[in-house]
Amino acid sequence: MIAADGPYIFEILQADVASARAALDALFDQMAVDLPEYEGQKDEYHMPGLDGDPDIAVIEYRGRDVLFPDCTVIWLHGGGYVMGSADDLSAQGYSSLAPVISVDYRMAPEHRAPSAARDVCAVIERVAKNRRSRKIILAGPSAGGGLAASAALLNRDRGGPEIAFQLLIYPMLDDEHDTPSGHMDIPPSTWTRATSLHAWSLYAEENGASPYAAAARATDLTGLPPAYIMCGDLDLFLDEDIAYANRLRSSGVPVELAIYPGAPHGFNGFAPQAAVSKRANASIRMALEHALS
């Protein structure tokens, strides 16, 4: 992932968050040029925050012929808790299954945890109150997957509405990365240990990460929604994702774990035509469709 001026986007992040954000947005715009125009309905609006928190901008995607119009997928974009936006191509892709509400949650360094998880909980409560959706699903890749996991914990602890499923795509769960995969020699073109630890230093609470920042810090995983967790085996997050899946299972939470050999972080988005990406994307879609049904 190379910016226009040469350096890798994730290397830029360690020095200048604003420049990294701009470079990533430009990359996504470039990727979107070759894609067909979205044919569904796209609405942008705001939802009220929790207990005096600021309003939350969201984008709702609704496909032409939605299979499960009585459900809602709450989509959380990736970007290491510091980059990205609700205007997410991935969110559009699932809107033929159910309406997708993509959340512009508060990011670091402007806002530390648990601001983002609170934003998600506000959206959950508003969706449950206004739509009476048959099922509400939390979903997202990378930081979005990590946020889905931490928001599920906060929602449980608040006694919030029922969440039917959490779809965690190579989720960013552990602020320490003190595992074998967390010490892998990752190419600078993808999400490295140094970049990730820097992002965590901006996002997690200053006195140490809570479970509402890094779900791996949670000591009690009982009562959480069933989960699907996917990761490639060349991903920094591999071991922490496997560990979280095993802890969920040991806590009585149904979980499906999919590991893809030879796949780095973000592989299915940046190389969607690769055979391994096609298998992964089909698996994600099948898991989501099964959860919705």
C-alpha positions in Angstrom: 0.0 0.0 0.0 2.1 2.9 -1.3 1.1 6.5 -1.1 1.4 8.9 -4.1 4.7 10.3 -2.9 6.4 6.8 -2.4 6.4 5.8 1.3 4.1 3.1 2.6 0.8 4.4 4.1 1.3 2.5 7.3 4.9 3.9 7.7 3.4 7.4 7.2 0.9 6.7 10.0 3.7 6.5 12.5 4.7 10.0 11.8 1.6 11.8 10.6 -2.0 10.5 11.1 -3.6 13.2 8.9 -1.3 12.4 6.0 -1.9 8.6 6.4 -5.7 9.2 6.4 -5.5 11.2 3.2 -3.3 8.6 1.5 -5.6 5.8 2.5 -8.7 7.7 1.3 -7.0 8.3 -2.0 -6.1 4.6 -2.3 -9.7 3.6 -1.7 -10.9 6.2 -4.2 -8.6 4.7 -6.8 -9.8 1.2 -6.1 -13.5 2.4 -6.4 -12.9 3.7 -10.0 -12.9 0.3 -11.5 -15.9 -0.9 -9.6 -19.5 -0.6 -10.9 -21.6 2.2 -9.4 -23.6 1.1 -6.3 -27.1 0.4 -7.5 -28.8 0.4 -4.1 -30.0 3.2 -1.8 -27.5 5.1 0.1 -28.6 7.5 2.9 -26.4 9.6 5.2 -27.8 10.8 8.5 -27.0 11.1 12.3 -28.0 9.2 15.4 -27.8 10.6 18.9 -24.9 9.5 21.1 -25.1 8.0 24.6 -25.8 10.1 27.6 -24.8 13.5 26.1 -22.1 12.1 23.7 -22.0 13.8 20.3 -24.2 12.7 17.5 -22.9 9.9 15.3 -22.7 10.1 11.5 -23.8 6.9 9.7 -24.3 5.8 6.2 -27.1 3.3 5.4 -26.8 1.0 2.4 -29.8 -0.9 1.2 -29.5 -3.2 -1.8 -32.2 -3.5 -4.5 -33.5 -6.8 -3.5 -32.7 -7.4 0.2 -32.9 -11.0 1.4 -33.5 -10.1 5.0 -35.0 -6.6 5.2 -36.2 -7.1 8.8 -32.6 -7.4 10.0 -29.7 -4.9 10.4 -26.0 -5.2 10.0 -24.0 -2.6 11.9 -20.8 -2.2 10.0 -17.6 -0.9 11.5 -14.8 0.1 9.1 -11.1 -0.8 9.5 -8.1 1.5 9.7 -6.3 0.8 13.0 -8.8 2.9 15.1 -7.2 6.0 13.5 -8.1 5.9 9.8 -11.1 5.0 7.5 -14.7 6.1 7.3 -18.2 4.9 7.0 -18.1 5.4 3.3 -16.8 1.8 2.9 -17.0 -0.4 -0.2 -17.1 -3.5 1.9 -20.3 -2.3 3.6 -22.0 -1.9 0.3 -21.1 -5.5 -0.6 -23.3 -7.0 2.1 -26.3 -4.7 1.6 -28.0 -7.3 -0.7 -28.4 -9.5 2.4 -29.7 -6.9 4.9 -29.7 -3.2 5.4 -26.2 -2.1 6.5 -25.6 0.9 8.8 -21.9 1.9 8.5 -20.8 3.9 11.5 -18.4 6.9 11.5 -17.3 6.2 15.1 -14.9 8.5 16.9 -11.3 7.7 16.2 -7.9 8.3 17.8 -5.9 10.4 18.3 -8.8 12.9 18.7 -10.8 10.4 20.8 -9.5 7.6 22.9 -11.4 4.5 23.9 -14.1 3.8 25.0 -15.5 6.6 22.8 -15.8 4.3 19.7 -17.4 1.5 21.6 -19.9 4.0 23.1 -20.8 5.2 19.6 -21.5 1.7 18.5 -23.7 1.0 21.6 -25.6 4.2 20.8 -26.3 2.9 17.3 -27.3 -0.5 18.6 -29.8 1.0 21.0 -31.2 3.3 18.4 -31.6 0.5 15.8 -33.3 -1.7 18.4 -35.7 1.0 19.5 -36.7 2.5 16.1 -36.5 -0.5 13.8 -37.3 -3.4 16.0 -35.0 -5.5 13.8 -35.5 -9.3 14.1 -31.7 -9.6 14.3 -28.9 -7.1 14.8 -25.4 -8.1 13.7 -22.1 -6.4 14.5 -19.5 -6.8 11.7 -16.2 -5.3 10.5 -12.6 -5.9 9.4 -9.4 -5.3 11.3 -10.0 -2.5 13.8 -13.7 -2.7 12.8 -13.7 -6.3 13.9 -11.9 -5.4 17.1 -14.4 -2.7 17.8 -17.3 -5.1 17.1 -15.9 -7.4 19.8 -15.3 -4.6 22.3 -18.7 -3.0 21.6 -20.3 -6.5 22.1 -18.7 -6.5 25.6 -19.8 -3.0 26.4 -23.3 -3.7 25.2 -23.5 -6.8 27.3 -22.2 -5.0 30.4 -24.7 -2.2 29.9 -27.6 -4.6 29.6 -28.2 -3.5 26.0 -30.3 -5.0 23.2 -29.7 -8.5 22.1 -27.0 -8.9 19.4 -27.5 -12.0 17.2 -24.0 -12.4 15.8 -20.5 -10.8 15.6 -18.7 -11.1 12.3 -15.0 -10.5 13.1 -12.7 -10.3 10.0 -9.1 -10.5 11.1 -10.0 -8.4 14.2 -7.5 -6.2 16.0 -8.1 -7.4 19.5 -4.9 -7.2 21.6 -2.9 -4.0 22.4 0.2 -6.0 23.3 0.7 -8.4 20.4 2.9 -10.5 22.6 2.5 -13.7 20.6 4.6 -15.6 18.0 2.6 -14.0 15.1 2.8 -10.6 16.9 6.5 -10.8 16.5 6.5 -12.0 12.8 8.7 -10.1 10.3 5.8 -8.3 8.5 6.6 -6.4 5.3 6.2 -2.6 5.7 3.5 -2.7 3.0 1.1 -4.2 5.4 0.1 -3.7 9.1 3.3 -4.2 11.1 3.9 -4.6 14.8 5.5 -1.2 15.1 2.6 0.5 13.3 0.0 -1.4 15.3 1.6 -0.6 18.7 1.7 3.1 17.7 -2.0 3.0 16.8 -2.8 1.3 20.1 -0.8 4.0 22.0 -3.1 6.6 20.4 -6.4 4.7 20.9 -6.3 2.8 24.2 -7.0 4.5 27.5 -3.9 6.3 28.9 -3.9 4.2 32.1 -4.0 0.9 30.1 -6.3 -0.7 27.7 -9.7 -1.8 29.0 -11.8 -4.5 27.4 -13.8 -1.7 25.7 -10.6 -0.8 23.8 -8.9 -4.2 23.4 -11.3 -7.1 23.7 -8.4 -9.5 24.6 -8.2 -7.7 27.9 -11.7 -9.0 28.9 -11.6 -11.6 31.7 -15.3 -12.7 31.2 -16.5 -13.7 27.7 -19.8 -15.4 28.8 -23.0 -14.3 27.4 -21.6 -12.8 24.2 -23.1 -13.3 20.8 -22.0 -16.2 18.5 -19.0 -15.3 16.4 -17.3 -15.9 13.1 -13.6 -15.1 13.1 -11.4 -15.1 10.0 -7.7 -14.4 9.6 -4.8 -15.2 7.3 -1.8 -17.1 8.7 0.7 -14.3 7.6 -1.2 -11.7 9.7 0.1 -10.0 12.8 -3.2 -10.8 14.5 -3.3 -14.5 13.8 -2.5 -15.8 17.3 -4.6 -13.3 19.2 -7.6 -14.1 16.9 -7.2 -17.8 17.5 -6.8 -17.3 21.2 -10.0 -15.1 21.3 -11.9 -17.8 19.4 -10.8 -20.5 21.8 -11.7 -18.3 24.8 -15.2 -17.7 23.4 -15.7 -21.4 22.8 -14.5 -22.2 26.3 -17.0 -19.6 27.6 -19.9 -21.3 25.9 -20.1 -19.0 23.0 -20.6 -20.7 19.6 -17.7 -19.7 17.3 -16.5 -20.5 13.8 -12.9 -19.9 13.1 -11.4 -19.8 9.5 -7.7 -19.5 8.9 -6.3 -19.0 5.4 -2.8 -20.2 4.6 -0.5 -17.7 2.8 -2.8 -14.8 3.4 -1.6 -11.4 4.9 -3.7 -8.8 6.6 -6.4 -7.3 4.5 -5.8 -9.8 1.7 -9.4 -10.3 0.6 -10.0 -6.6 0.2 -6.8 -5.6 -1.6 -6.6 -8.7 -3.8 -10.2 -9.8 -4.2 -9.5 -11.8 -7.4 -7.0 -14.1 -5.7 -8.2 -17.6 -5.2 -7.7 -17.5 -1.4 -9.6 -14.2 -1.3 -12.6 -15.6 -3.2 -12.7 -18.5 -0.8 -12.5 -16.2 2.2 -15.2 -13.8 0.9 -17.5 -16.6 0.1 -17.0 -18.0 3.6 -17.8 -14.6 5.2 -20.9 -14.1 3.1 -22.1 -17.6 3.9 -21.6 -17.1 7.6 -23.4 -13.8 7.5 -26.3 -15.2 5.5 -26.6 -18.2 7.9 -26.7 -15.8 10.9 -29.3 -13.6 9.3 -31.5 -16.6 8.5 
